[in-house]
């Protein structure tokens, strides 16, 4: 429901928190960089782009274990990343997979 969605600013803050979480995990960061095409040196600049923050949330949402680990660390409900993704660029597109 639309009233359950965070503001765009709150979604971007959550995605930045998720990016920091990913950057602190050397076992996940290479997969994330490969999926997004970003290099480690580009992360800071890319983090200012809302579409890239959507890609961060897409990566988190790609695996239940990522969602659980991120949300447990951040003290968020497991549905928070999905709600945040919905308000970031591209989040309103249907997923057919």
Secondary structure, DSSP 8 states (H G I E B T S, - for coil): -GGGS--HHHHHHHHHHHHHHHHT-HHHHHHHHHHHT--GGGHHHHTT-HHHHHHHHHHHHT-HHHHHHHHHHHT--TTHHHHHHHHSTTTTS----
